[in-house]
Structures are given as structure tokens and as C-alpha cells.
Amino acid sequence: MVAIHLQDSVQDQGEYLFGLLFSILGLPCRFVAHRRQQQGQRVLINYGKPLSARESEEYLTPEGWLIDIPSYPYLRGVRQRAGKEIPEVSSTVSYKEENIPFYYPYQRFSPSEGRVLLYYEDGSGAVVEKGRTIQFGFDIVASAGYLLNCTEEKLVERRDKIGRFKAQFSPRWEMGLLSQATIDRYVNILREIITCCCRRQGIPLVYKWYWPCGKNFAVYLSHDVDRVYKREFYTIAAKTFWMMKKLFSGRLRAAVSDALRLAKAVLSRQNDYWNFEKWMDLEDRYGAKSTFFFLKGRKVGRYGRRYNLRKLAQVIKTLSQNGWEVGLHGSYYSYNRMDRLRKEREELEAILGRKVRGHRQHYLRFDPEISYSCCQGAGLEYDTTLGYSDRAGYRAGTGFPFRPFDGQRGRPLDLFEIPLVVMDGALDRSGLGWKDGEAANYVIKMVEQTAASHSLISLLWHQSSLDRDDFPGWGQTYEHILKYVKSHNGWASSGEEILKWWRAREQCQYEFNFSQQLNTIVIALKTPYPKELCFKILFPDGQQRLLRCQEGEQRVRNTTVVVSRCE
């Protein structure tokens, strides 16, 4: 259906980026090296040097359409400031009442050059239709790569005292763009452009729906198990330190409040930091599951674990046996140590009695240049550390799972990254109020954006955060999110289940053809498919239908749809 021609200068990452974008799109595509291979394809995407009018005609079939996306050298997309290269957002594209940023130089089009489909923020043309060619004026593919590869972190040297790249160091934070899943918007733009090509030919577009059983969007729920005992030494010491700091800074009322909570924690026999059963009951009421990340590694010191993992063996097994996932919370010193991370995984597996697949790093210490390879080398299947400790936001520009690119080997890793978007502590540090519902409204707004783009959002609420004395409003906000997800046809689950689904969807290969004479769509399944899979059909008249994948013949809007296996 869609053929992609990559010119030699963009071959390396071009295939990776298009493969990832089309994996999210759920559309079949194939890469072609020669013009003659394009024959029979309805849509050709050319990426690299824009084609001339004569070259376009040579590539196109009598009915086919060309999507021309120009590429630009990397160094032209950065600017100099104080002798250092700083990442630059070139401009933004207006799309569905949002401004979508992109990187690298771009070309403006006037109305005389064709029918304008998308506009830049200054009102000039960003994407135009010329004959049977749709021409992009900006490099949407390299812009996706810029975000996925965390390029700005290579150009901005600032880090906090424990080596983290914080949201406030990102130029996107200064522009208010961190809360936007930019790559997810790129995916929607590409789909609309491909759909436009299909409509001009009078044919439908068929793609795999994102989530099982037609769910509208997905939410990955997780809990880092940092502390389980409220009267633990380091916890009491930290509370005392902050109380004294408030006292000496003149914040008497806040210091007295902290002192009362500290006295209650020391004197009470109740341990309000042990909330495993409460989380299970809460999530079970809304048909949700989640992942609990347990710490291993050294116990002593400020950044060490606060419990003996073997003493938690029973609750670990109970969680797993009831359908909750148990993952590894990599220790503070393991983010760049493959051997240490592997040892921690093996020790947790020995207690759990089954394979540990997921991982999140303690304190969100993570260096994309090193940590991805460490996770894969340690035998983990996915990581979900890539987020911010001080703000909610999309550090990689997307909420969807993706395989990071290994620049040394020139191919994607086997490891998946499920980006972390919202952490409870990050909302607290950003100054959002919990008691007045400000934090809840902010998160719900981000979930609404996720639902609008049918994407995935990853949430982290610490295991101890149901303690109402120390974390007032945090648990209520979490329940408010669960209510929203259930009432809006969302899917809330663990990382293990989400990754299992995403892999099954990705591995399902198919082709589709449309006979205008017979008014029939034939969907030919080339590989096994999950029973929960659905297809979305976009008809030329703008109507759309969601179709459950069932072998046989069905009638959809006076159109015959045949789903069959092909050997």
C-alpha cells in the first residue's frame, strides 16, 4: 500500500525512524531501492532530496500519489550561543488548534505553489498539494529522531547534583512544550496526509488499531517501592532535617505541622507506608492492574534501599499470583553498571520465582547513551525510566513504546522503552496543589490529550503515597484518574501486559486491497494475530469504522470486508 524510498544520505536512521513511525501508525509499508519496485503501490514516500517534476512522474503509477519529505544535514539545525551549540526549534506547524514544533531548516510555500494542507505559525504554507504530489516543507522524520534520540541532552551540558537531566534544563520547557507528545502528533499528521492520498484515489485506508478490543487509549500504572516502613531511620532523619530547615527559615507554622506528623509517625503502631493491599483493592475496583518496582542493591547510605527484600517475599509473590507485575527498581549506583544491574535482577527473580521483565532506575538516574545498553545487557525486556524528576512531560516526545536506536551498531535495540510521563513527586515539586484538585486537573488534562491521540501515558505513584498524613490528596488524585480511564474506554494495565500487547500488534503483518468494481476490501493476514486486534477503516467520504479482526466476510457501510489468512 505504502512504499518508502530512502536516498543514500539518510539510509542509516531513515529506515529505523520510518519503521518506528509506521509501527505506531499500524500501517503496512515496504522500502524500495529502485523506481521500478514502486509499481503497483498506491502511495510512495520519498525521503531525502526533493524530486523534480520529471522525477516525480517517473516514480508514480498512473493512479499513485507521491509524498515528498525533504531531509537536511544535522548541523544546520542548531545555533551558536556563547560558543556552544544549543538545540533550536525552527518553527511550529498549526494542527488541530495546537502548535507542533519541528527542528532543522524549512521551506515556506505560497498558495500559488499548490493547495495548502498545513500552515506554519506565521501563516505560510508548510505542506502543499501539487498535482499528484504532496510536498512537505519541513523534515518531520529527522525531527522525530531528534526527540527519540534525546539529542538536546547531548547539546545541553547542565545536570543536577546527582547527574540527572531535569525538565528545567530543556529548551522545550522554556517554550512550554514538555507536556505535548510531539511525535504522537507527527504520527497523526502522517496518517492524515496518507489518508488524503487515498481519498484522492477513491480508496479506503485500513490500519491496525492501537489497543486491544478497541480501547480508546492506554495508561501504564506503576509504583516504585522506595519505602515500606514509616519509622525507618533514614525516613525519620529526613523528616527531622526538613522540619528544622523550615524552623530556622522562619516558617514556624509549617515546622510545627511537620513536628506533629513526625511525632505521630514515631509513636503510632500503625505503619501507613505499607499499602500493597490498598493499591490492589483500589485498582481492582476499576478493573486495572499495575507494576510494582522493588529495590535491590546496597542498603546503607542516603541513596540505599530501606528494606530487606527477602522479608517482602510473601507480598511479592502475592502481587504476582494475583496478576500484578513485579519489576526491578535498579539501585542508585546501577544505572551505568550492567553487571550490577544483572545481579540485582537475578536476586529479585530468585525471590519471585519467575522472570523479571521491567525496570525503572532509582531516583530516575538515566543516561540514554549508556543506560539502554546496560538494561538490555542485564537481560531486561523493557525500561520505563525516561522521564523527569521535577516536571511532568514527554522526555522522548512520545508516550508510545519504542525500541531505542543503537548508534554503535546502527540498528535498534531489542529493549523497549516505555517513557515515564507523570510522577507524583514531580507534580509536587512543580508547585501544583493536591488538596484543591489542581494536580488532579493537570493530570486529567494530560490523560485527555492521550485519549485524543489514542496514545499511552505512563504514571508513577510511589507505594507509600497512600499515606494521607505525608501525602494528602495524592491517593484521591490517583483514584480520580482511574475513574476517568474507566468511564472513557481506556485501558489501565501493567507494563508487562502493555508490552505483550504492543509486541503482538507489531508482529501482526497484513496487506489490504480494495476493489472499486466489487466495492470490497480484502484484509490478508500474513502472520498470527491477537484475538483482541481491531482494524480501523477510513472511507473516502470521511466516514470511519472500527472492525474486530475476525476471519470471514462482514458488511460495513455497504462495503464487503473479507478477512483471511494468506500462507
MARROVO-384199 format. One record per residue (C-alpha): residue number from 1; z, x, y. Coordinates in steps of 0.001 Angstrom, whole numbers, padded with zeros to 6 digits, always signed. Example, Ala and Ser with C-alpha at 12.3 -4.5 7.8 and 13.67 -1.06 7.14 Angstrom:
ATOM    n       zz       xx       yy
ATOM    1  +007800  +012300  -004500
ATOM    2  +007140  +013670  -001060
***
This chain:
ATOM    n       zz       xx       yy
ATOM    1  +000000  +000000  +000000
ATOM    2  +001011  +002752  +002459
ATOM    3  -000404  +006280  +002289
ATOM    4  +001085  +009172  +004275
ATOM    5  -000931  +012197  +005353
ATOM    6  +001129  +015228  +006412
ATOM    7  -000512  +018115  +008182
ATOM    8  +000463  +021619  +007055
ATOM    9  +002664  +022355  +010070
ATOM   10  +005058  +019510  +009200
ATOM   11  +004872  +019657  +005402
ATOM   12  +008371  +021037  +004670
ATOM   13  +010677  +018409  +006117
ATOM   14  +007972  +015795  +006674
ATOM   15  +007933  +014730  +003029
ATOM   16  +011741  +014655  +002924
ATOM   17  +012060  +012542  +006085
ATOM   18  +009323  +010075  +005184
ATOM   19  +010740  +009798  +001673
ATOM   20  +014172  +009001  +003092
ATOM   21  +012864  +006509  +005676
ATOM   22  +010765  +004695  +003085
ATOM   23  +013671  +004706  +000652
ATOM   24  +015676  +002792  +003252
ATOM   25  +012670  +000586  +004015
ATOM   26  +012346  -000248  +000330
ATOM   27  +008567  +000165  +000540
ATOM   28  +006299  +001986  -001911
ATOM   29  +004325  +004878  -000436
ATOM   30  +002388  +007905  -001600
ATOM   31  +001496  +011210  +000020
ATOM   32  -002165  +012115  +000272
ATOM   33  -003588  +015565  +000877
ATOM   34  -007245  +014639  +001394
ATOM   35  -009051  +011864  +003170
ATOM   36  -010775  +010647  +000038
ATOM   37  -007368  +009930  -001529
ATOM   38  -006759  +007288  +001114
ATOM   39  -009409  +004955  -000256
ATOM   40  -008015  +001601  -001318
ATOM   41  -004930  +001884  +000903
ATOM   42  -004291  -000788  +003494
ATOM   43  -002230  +001407  +005829
ATOM   44  -002417  +005145  +006476
ATOM   45  +000242  +007036  +008416
ATOM   46  -000922  +010341  +009858
ATOM   47  +001848  +012696  +010940
ATOM   48  +001052  +015876  +012815
ATOM   49  -001774  +016448  +015241
ATOM   50  -003101  +013095  +016520
ATOM   51  -006508  +012221  +015097
ATOM   52  -009582  +011858  +017263
ATOM   53  -011559  +008601  +017265
ATOM   54  -014151  +010121  +014888
ATOM   55  -011465  +011453  +012526
ATOM   56  -009761  +008057  +012512
ATOM   57  -012946  +006387  +011314
ATOM   58  -013284  +008959  +008532
ATOM   59  -009775  +008216  +007300
ATOM   60  -009941  +004419  +007443
ATOM   61  -011262  +001993  +004858
ATOM   62  -013295  -000948  +006198
ATOM   63  -010146  -003105  +006400
ATOM   64  -007458  -000427  +006735
ATOM   65  -005276  +000469  +009684
ATOM   66  -004049  +003838  +010897
ATOM   67  -000586  +004611  +012271
ATOM   68  -000770  +007896  +014170
ATOM   69  +002564  +009664  +014809
ATOM   70  +002366  +012968  +016722
ATOM   71  +004677  +015883  +015936
ATOM   72  +005960  +018525  +018334
ATOM   73  +007413  +022027  +017922
ATOM   74  +011184  +022053  +017749
ATOM   75  +011934  +024376  +020680
ATOM   76  +010181  +022136  +023171
ATOM   77  +012879  +019524  +022568
ATOM   78  +015786  +021492  +024000
ATOM   79  +016621  +022566  +027504
ATOM   80  +018419  +025522  +029042
ATOM   81  +021785  +025186  +030706
ATOM   82  +023874  +028222  +031646
ATOM   83  +021687  +030356  +029409
ATOM   84  +022266  +028194  +026302
ATOM   85  +020107  +025678  +024513
ATOM   86  +021506  +022145  +024858
ATOM   87  +020080  +019151  +022945
ATOM   88  +018277  +016674  +025113
ATOM   89  +017450  +013009  +024713
ATOM   90  +013907  +012879  +026053
ATOM   91  +013894  +009172  +026867
ATOM   92  +014582  +005792  +025291
ATOM   93  +012427  +003009  +023877
ATOM   94  +013197  -000629  +024664
ATOM   95  +013607  -002508  +021389
ATOM   96  +015277  -005905  +020960
ATOM   97  +017312  -005592  +024155
ATOM   98  +018523  -002106  +023192
ATOM   99  +017569  +001328  +024439
ATOM  100  +016754  +003513  +021431
ATOM  101  +016881  +007262  +022180
ATOM  102  +014483  +009842  +020791
ATOM  103  +014069  +013606  +021064
ATOM  104  +011263  +016033  +021898
ATOM  105  +008410  +015655  +024427
ATOM  106  +006458  +012429  +024527
ATOM  107  +003268  +010833  +025795
ATOM  108  +003026  +007781  +028067
ATOM  109  +000315  +005149  +027666
ATOM  110  -001083  +002796  +030260
ATOM  111  -002206  -000793  +029485
ATOM  112  -005823  +000349  +029878
ATOM  113  -005417  +002585  +026807
ATOM  114  -004623  -000305  +024477
ATOM  115  -002288  -003206  +023769
ATOM  116  +001278  -002004  +024372
ATOM  117  +003649  -002824  +021494
ATOM  118  +006732  -000883  +022653
ATOM  119  +007764  +000333  +026094
ATOM  120  +009742  +003299  +027385
ATOM  121  +012710  +002680  +029667
ATOM  122  +010507  +003318  +032723
ATOM  123  +008084  +000548  +031713
ATOM  124  +005268  +002797  +030484
ATOM  125  +003746  +002358  +027033
ATOM  126  +005453  +004064  +024054
ATOM  127  +003383  +002577  +021197
ATOM  128  -000102  +001130  +021686
ATOM  129  -002703  -000608  +019549
ATOM  130  -006234  +000770  +019920
ATOM  131  -008822  -000878  +017714
ATOM  132  -007526  -000407  +014164
ATOM  133  -005134  +002370  +015159
ATOM  134  -001508  +002138  +016290
ATOM  135  -000604  +005231  +018274
ATOM  136  +002953  +006463  +018799
ATOM  137  +003674  +008421  +021955
ATOM  138  +006884  +009981  +020605
ATOM  139  +007952  +011749  +017416
ATOM  140  +010094  +009178  +015631
ATOM  141  +010150  +011270  +012428
ATOM  142  +011443  +014536  +013929
ATOM  143  +013956  +012504  +015955
ATOM  144  +015323  +011119  +012686
ATOM  145  +015511  +014663  +011317
ATOM  146  +017335  +015835  +014439
ATOM  147  +020101  +013309  +013789
ATOM  148  +020278  +013581  +009994
ATOM  149  +020489  +017376  +010135
ATOM  150  +023246  +017250  +012799
ATOM  151  +021097  +019522  +014972
ATOM  152  +023236  +019021  +018071
ATOM  153  +026166  +020611  +016222
ATOM  154  +024123  +023778  +015796
ATOM  155  +023365  +023873  +019513
ATOM  156  +026785  +022887  +020881
ATOM  157  +029376  +025548  +020127
ATOM  158  +032530  +023621  +021057
ATOM  159  +035047  +022852  +018291
ATOM  160  +038659  +021701  +018329
ATOM  161  +041558  +023946  +017285
ATOM  162  +041032  +023260  +013562
ATOM  163  +037262  +023757  +013683
ATOM  164  +036024  +020148  +013906
ATOM  165  +033063  +018891  +015905
ATOM  166  +034546  +015951  +017796
ATOM  167  +032741  +012997  +019302
ATOM  168  +033599  +014077  +022815
ATOM  169  +031594  +017295  +022274
ATOM  170  +028399  +015347  +021569
ATOM  171  +025881  +014740  +024366
ATOM  172  +025330  +011326  +022761
ATOM  173  +028936  +010421  +023537
ATOM  174  +028345  +011163  +027207
ATOM  175  +025409  +008719  +027106
ATOM  176  +027314  +006017  +025210
ATOM  177  +025048  +006274  +022145
ATOM  178  +027501  +007148  +019345
ATOM  179  +028133  +003508  +018431
ATOM  180  +024411  +002957  +017806
ATOM  181  +022912  +003574  +014357
ATOM  182  +019746  +005055  +015847
ATOM  183  +017964  +005881  +012574
ATOM  184  +018534  +002333  +011348
ATOM  185  +016677  +001181  +014486
ATOM  186  +013871  +003667  +013721
ATOM  187  +013556  +002070  +010271
ATOM  188  +013232  -001383  +011805
ATOM  189  +010617  -000144  +014281
ATOM  190  +008554  +001387  +011465
ATOM  191  +008768  -001829  +009455
ATOM  192  +007577  -003892  +012419
ATOM  193  +004642  -001553  +013028
ATOM  194  +003621  -001635  +009337
ATOM  195  +004041  -005421  +009346
ATOM  196  +001773  -005591  +012402
ATOM  197  -000923  -003690  +010482
ATOM  198  -000599  -006116  +007563
ATOM  199  -000764  -009210  +009772
ATOM  200  -003941  -007954  +011423
ATOM  201  -005442  -007884  +007913
ATOM  202  -004040  -011279  +006953
ATOM  203  -001872  -009931  +004131
ATOM  204  +001895  -010166  +003440
ATOM  205  +004328  -007271  +003225
ATOM  206  +006735  -007076  +000264
ATOM  207  +009739  -004751  +000214
ATOM  208  +012975  -004325  -001742
ATOM  209  +015951  -005993  -000104
ATOM  210  +018799  -003692  +000825
ATOM  211  +021756  -005146  -001024
ATOM  212  +022425  -006923  -004336
ATOM  213  +021962  -010691  -004695
ATOM  214  +020555  -010940  -001164
ATOM  215  +023761  -009872  +000580
ATOM  216  +023123  -009522  +004302
ATOM  217  +024884  -006179  +004841
ATOM  218  +027435  -003889  +003201
ATOM  219  +030837  -002476  +004136
ATOM  220  +032293  +000548  +002380
ATOM  221  +036097  +000235  +002320
ATOM  222  +038288  +003285  +001755
ATOM  223  +041852  +004550  +002108
ATOM  224  +042946  +008164  +002468
ATOM  225  +046278  +008665  +000700
ATOM  226  +047854  +011191  +003058
ATOM  227  +051444  +009963  +002794
ATOM  228  +053295  +007674  +000400
ATOM  229  +056947  +008339  +001393
ATOM  230  +058195  +007363  +004824
ATOM  231  +061284  +009610  +004604
ATOM  232  +059311  +012716  +003604
ATOM  233  +060392  +015871  +005513
ATOM  234  +057176  +016612  +007430
ATOM  235  +056777  +012940  +008386
ATOM  236  +060291  +012809  +009838
ATOM  237  +059785  +016154  +011573
ATOM  238  +056542  +014986  +013192
ATOM  239  +058154  +011748  +014399
ATOM  240  +061060  +013707  +015880
ATOM  241  +058700  +016076  +017671
ATOM  242  +056703  +013269  +019311
ATOM  243  +059869  +011410  +020262
ATOM  244  +061270  +014484  +022011
ATOM  245  +057961  +015152  +023735
ATOM  246  +057974  +011643  +025203
ATOM  247  +061600  +012031  +026233
ATOM  248  +061063  +015295  +028121
ATOM  249  +057904  +013961  +029789
ATOM  250  +059897  +011090  +031297
ATOM  251  +058584  +008317  +029036
ATOM  252  +062071  +007039  +028311
ATOM  253  +061158  +003570  +027018
ATOM  254  +058603  +004963  +024560
ATOM  255  +061069  +007630  +023392
ATOM  256  +063785  +005028  +022768
ATOM  257  +061335  +002891  +020809
ATOM  258  +060372  +005886  +018671
ATOM  259  +064057  +006732  +018121
ATOM  260  +064795  +003233  +016841
ATOM  261  +061854  +003348  +014420
ATOM  262  +062911  +006811  +013274
ATOM  263  +066470  +005638  +012610
ATOM  264  +065153  +002658  +010643
ATOM  265  +062940  +004933  +008547
ATOM  266  +065812  +007301  +007739
ATOM  267  +068412  +004622  +006990
ATOM  268  +066295  +001997  +005257
ATOM  269  +065966  +001965  +001489
ATOM  270  +062567  +000312  +001788
ATOM  271  +059515  +002572  +001656
ATOM  272  +056909  +000965  +003924
ATOM  273  +054381  +003737  +003280
ATOM  274  +053859  +002639  -000342
ATOM  275  +051186  -000053  -000024
ATOM  276  +048892  +000252  -003046
ATOM  277  +049709  -003198  -004420
ATOM  278  +049422  -004768  -000949
ATOM  279  +045935  -003309  -000461
ATOM  280  +044831  -004570  -003865
ATOM  281  +046182  -008080  -003216
ATOM  282  +044640  -008230  +000266
ATOM  283  +041194  -007082  -000820
ATOM  284  +041248  -009206  -003968
ATOM  285  +041739  -012351  -001829
ATOM  286  +038394  -011673  -000174
ATOM  287  +036513  -010509  -003269
ATOM  288  +036453  -006889  -002087
ATOM  289  +037087  -003504  -003676
ATOM  290  +037724  -000096  -002103
ATOM  291  +038161  +003618  -002753
ATOM  292  +041485  +005487  -002623
ATOM  293  +041226  +009225  -001917
ATOM  294  +044117  +011280  -003327
ATOM  295  +045109  +014764  -002160
ATOM  296  +045476  +017770  -004411
ATOM  297  +045837  +021406  -003422
ATOM  298  +048823  +023207  -001869
ATOM  299  +051898  +021184  -000964
ATOM  300  +053624  +023345  +001630
ATOM  301  +052789  +023667  +005316
ATOM  302  +051721  +021366  +008102
ATOM  303  +048374  +020542  +006502
ATOM  304  +049512  +020355  +002877
ATOM  305  +049865  +017292  +000660
ATOM  306  +053009  +015168  +000924
ATOM  307  +053458  +014080  -002688
ATOM  308  +053288  +015217  -006300
ATOM  309  +050070  +013791  -007697
ATOM  310  +051405  +013616  -011249
ATOM  311  +054197  +011295  -010105
ATOM  312  +051468  +008932  -008896
ATOM  313  +049662  +008959  -012247
ATOM  314  +050591  +005365  -013087
ATOM  315  +049357  +003871  -009807
ATOM  316  +046188  +005978  -010020
ATOM  317  +045412  +004589  -013472
ATOM  318  +046299  +001043  -012393
ATOM  319  +043867  +001216  -009479
ATOM  320  +041062  +002485  -011707
ATOM  321  +041692  -000007  -014510
ATOM  322  +041520  -002918  -012061
ATOM  323  +038180  -001926  -010525
ATOM  324  +039240  +000177  -007535
ATOM  325  +037763  +003643  -007226
ATOM  326  +039837  +006837  -007227
ATOM  327  +038272  +009688  -005253
ATOM  328  +039235  +013208  -004233
ATOM  329  +040715  +013867  -000795
ATOM  330  +039741  +017530  -000539
ATOM  331  +042582  +019688  +000774
ATOM  332  +042612  +021178  +004254
ATOM  333  +041502  +024604  +003035
ATOM  334  +038762  +023490  +000612
ATOM  335  +036001  +022284  +002965
ATOM  336  +034175  +025626  +002608
ATOM  337  +035549  +026716  -000787
ATOM  338  +033509  +025439  -003734
ATOM  339  +035826  +026954  -006341
ATOM  340  +038933  +025404  -004800
ATOM  341  +037260  +022002  -004461
ATOM  342  +036105  +022083  -008088
ATOM  343  +039633  +022928  -009263
ATOM  344  +041079  +020021  -007269
ATOM  345  +038509  +017643  -008754
ATOM  346  +039279  +018791  -012296
ATOM  347  +043041  +018387  -011746
ATOM  348  +042590  +014833  -010463
ATOM  349  +040254  +013998  -013369
ATOM  350  +042875  +015222  -015827
ATOM  351  +045317  +012647  -014437
ATOM  352  +042766  +009856  -014032
ATOM  353  +041128  +010324  -017418
ATOM  354  +037593  +009802  -016120
ATOM  355  +035044  +011429  -013827
ATOM  356  +035757  +011619  -010088
ATOM  357  +032560  +010954  -008123
ATOM  358  +033540  +010550  -004478
ATOM  359  +035095  +012881  -001915
ATOM  360  +036408  +012932  +001626
ATOM  361  +037824  +016033  +003293
ATOM  362  +041394  +016048  +004629
ATOM  363  +041520  +015939  +008449
ATOM  364  +037742  +015342  +008308
ATOM  365  +037160  +019103  +008324
ATOM  366  +033471  +019388  +007570
ATOM  367  +030684  +021825  +008358
ATOM  368  +027278  +020355  +007367
ATOM  369  +025891  +023879  +006961
ATOM  370  +028425  +024688  +004226
ATOM  371  +030345  +021646  +003037
ATOM  372  +027449  +019694  +001489
ATOM  373  +026634  +022553  -000889
ATOM  374  +030331  +023019  -001712
ATOM  375  +030650  +019362  -002683
ATOM  376  +027571  +019467  -004895
ATOM  377  +028612  +022756  -006476
ATOM  378  +032070  +021301  -007170
ATOM  379  +030499  +018583  -009325
ATOM  380  +030900  +015673  -006890
ATOM  381  +028256  +012956  -006584
ATOM  382  +028885  +011816  -003024
ATOM  383  +030778  +012756  +000114
ATOM  384  +031945  +010483  +002906
ATOM  385  +033459  +012891  +005439
ATOM  386  +030664  +012933  +008016
ATOM  387  +032342  +011076  +010870
ATOM  388  +034506  +011670  +013929
ATOM  389  +038268  +012054  +014143
ATOM  390  +038516  +010944  +017769
ATOM  391  +035992  +008086  +018105
ATOM  392  +034142  +005554  +016005
ATOM  393  +030473  +006432  +015746
ATOM  394  +027416  +007457  +013736
ATOM  395  +027550  +011230  +013463
ATOM  396  +024267  +011360  +011495
ATOM  397  +022669  +008438  +013340
ATOM  398  +022773  +006108  +010311
ATOM  399  +025144  +004150  +008119
ATOM  400  +022871  +004220  +005046
ATOM  401  +023495  +006651  +002156
ATOM  402  +021199  +009676  +002228
ATOM  403  +020648  +012997  +000488
ATOM  404  +021141  +015921  +002930
ATOM  405  +018329  +018438  +003185
ATOM  406  +018956  +021911  +001788
ATOM  407  +017174  +024222  +004218
ATOM  408  +017569  +027292  +001983
ATOM  409  +015879  +025663  -000998
ATOM  410  +013506  +023486  +001013
ATOM  411  +014435  +020238  -000722
ATOM  412  +017131  +017543  -000595
ATOM  413  +020403  +017993  -002442
ATOM  414  +021372  +015792  -005379
ATOM  415  +024553  +014930  -003478
ATOM  416  +024642  +011720  -001418
ATOM  417  +026354  +011397  +001946
ATOM  418  +027793  +008011  +002933
ATOM  419  +028584  +008586  +006624
ATOM  420  +032025  +007594  +007877
ATOM  421  +031712  +005333  +010921
ATOM  422  +035170  +003922  +011749
ATOM  423  +038597  +005440  +011074
ATOM  424  +041805  +003658  +012057
ATOM  425  +043259  +006753  +013729
ATOM  426  +040080  +007336  +015727
ATOM  427  +040346  +003838  +017202
ATOM  428  +043948  +004581  +018124
ATOM  429  +043015  +007888  +019783
ATOM  430  +040216  +006252  +021768
ATOM  431  +042793  +004070  +023529
ATOM  432  +041848  +000693  +022044
ATOM  433  +044724  -001778  +021854
ATOM  434  +045776  -003056  +018443
ATOM  435  +048225  -005807  +019346
ATOM  436  +045930  -007524  +021851
ATOM  437  +042980  -007546  +019423
ATOM  438  +040885  -005041  +021409
ATOM  439  +040464  -002723  +018403
ATOM  440  +039561  -005656  +016135
ATOM  441  +036925  -006906  +018578
ATOM  442  +035419  -003428  +018862
ATOM  443  +035113  -003012  +015085
ATOM  444  +033772  -006552  +014611
ATOM  445  +031101  -005793  +017200
ATOM  446  +030050  -002734  +015177
ATOM  447  +030041  -004814  +011991
ATOM  448  +027867  -007400  +013759
ATOM  449  +025390  -004644  +014635
ATOM  450  +025442  -003591  +010989
ATOM  451  +024701  -007153  +009889
ATOM  452  +021825  -007414  +012389
ATOM  453  +020138  -004316  +010915
ATOM  454  +021213  -005159  +007313
ATOM  455  +022799  -001730  +007121
ATOM  456  +026035  -000217  +005805
ATOM  457  +029184  +000608  +007719
ATOM  458  +031938  +002804  +006269
ATOM  459  +035559  +002063  +007199
ATOM  460  +038673  +004196  +006628
ATOM  461  +042152  +002662  +006829
ATOM  462  +044899  +005013  +005651
ATOM  463  +047035  +003865  +002729
ATOM  464  +050196  +003925  +004844
ATOM  465  +048712  +001892  +007741
ATOM  466  +050076  -001460  +006477
ATOM  467  +053491  -000379  +007799
ATOM  468  +053892  -002761  +010748
ATOM  469  +056544  -000647  +012487
ATOM  470  +054478  +002534  +012736
ATOM  471  +051032  +000909  +012833
ATOM  472  +051372  -002515  +014471
ATOM  473  +048182  -004546  +014290
ATOM  474  +046293  -002170  +012002
ATOM  475  +046648  -004305  +008878
ATOM  476  +045807  -007518  +010762
ATOM  477  +042631  -005910  +012088
ATOM  478  +041595  -004914  +008572
ATOM  479  +042104  -008464  +007293
ATOM  480  +040119  -009815  +010237
ATOM  481  +037224  -007572  +009163
ATOM  482  +037448  -008813  +005564
ATOM  483  +037302  -012421  +006769
ATOM  484  +034211  -011686  +008836
ATOM  485  +032431  -009924  +005962
ATOM  486  +033081  -012766  +003528
ATOM  487  +032048  -015504  +005973
ATOM  488  +028796  -013720  +006946
ATOM  489  +027446  -012981  +003445
ATOM  490  +028454  -009329  +003492
ATOM  491  +029300  -007110  +000543
ATOM  492  +032570  -005134  +000757
ATOM  493  +032989  -002595  -002013
ATOM  494  +033927  +000915  -003069
ATOM  495  +031744  +003988  -002591
ATOM  496  +031162  +004255  -006325
ATOM  497  +029721  +000716  -006546
ATOM  498  +027647  +001098  -003385
ATOM  499  +026167  +004388  -004587
ATOM  500  +025481  +002926  -008050
ATOM  501  +023534  +000105  -006428
ATOM  502  +021695  +002358  -003977
ATOM  503  +020535  +004678  -006753
ATOM  504  +019339  +001747  -008895
ATOM  505  +017429  +000309  -005922
ATOM  506  +015933  +003701  -005082
ATOM  507  +014826  +004340  -008675
ATOM  508  +013113  +000950  -008996
ATOM  509  +009401  +001658  -008434
ATOM  510  +006849  -001086  -007886
ATOM  511  +003456  -001892  -006430
ATOM  512  +002211  -005122  -004939
ATOM  513  -001209  -006561  -004307
ATOM  514  -002430  -009689  -002561
ATOM  515  -005470  -011749  -003454
ATOM  516  -006576  -013751  -000442
ATOM  517  -009051  -015681  -002562
ATOM  518  -006375  -016806  -005051
ATOM  519  -003524  -016756  -002490
ATOM  520  -001472  -014764  -004991
ATOM  521  +000983  -011892  -004631
ATOM  522  +001379  -009690  -007711
ATOM  523  +004503  -007504  -007845
ATOM  524  +004107  -004932  -010626
ATOM  525  +007387  -003290  -011678
ATOM  526  +006796  +000266  -012871
ATOM  527  +010397  +001126  -013808
ATOM  528  +013539  -000759  -014898
ATOM  529  +015170  -002773  -012139
ATOM  530  +018726  -004030  -011479
ATOM  531  +019135  -007746  -012173
ATOM  532  +020612  -008272  -008685
ATOM  533  +017446  -006958  -006964
ATOM  534  +015667  -009173  -004435
ATOM  535  +012344  -008803  -002635
ATOM  536  +011683  -009795  +000978
ATOM  537  +008228  -011245  +001667
ATOM  538  +006913  -011162  +005258
ATOM  539  +003961  -013545  +005560
ATOM  540  +001120  -013025  +008056
ATOM  541  +002143  -016131  +010040
ATOM  542  +005585  -014667  +010739
ATOM  543  +007485  -016627  +008105
ATOM  544  +009648  -014746  +005596
ATOM  545  +011359  -015460  +002298
ATOM  546  +013917  -013698  +000115
ATOM  547  +012915  -013768  -003550
ATOM  548  +015127  -012939  -006548
ATOM  549  +013413  -010426  -008831
ATOM  550  +012643  -012421  -011989
ATOM  551  +009693  -011762  -014253
ATOM  552  +007231  -014617  -014303
ATOM  553  +005429  -016866  -011838
ATOM  554  +007018  -018535  -008822
ATOM  555  +005766  -020637  -005902
ATOM  556  +006782  -019525  -002421
ATOM  557  +005330  -021385  +000598
ATOM  558  +002198  -022474  -001297
ATOM  559  +001701  -018877  -002423
ATOM  560  +001873  -017854  -006062
ATOM  561  +004118  -014843  -006674
ATOM  562  +003801  -013109  -010031
ATOM  563  +006434  -010544  -011017
ATOM  564  +005556  -008490  -014084
ATOM  565  +006269  -005160  -015723
ATOM  566  +003470  -002641  -015962
ATOM  567  +003602  +000015  -018676
***
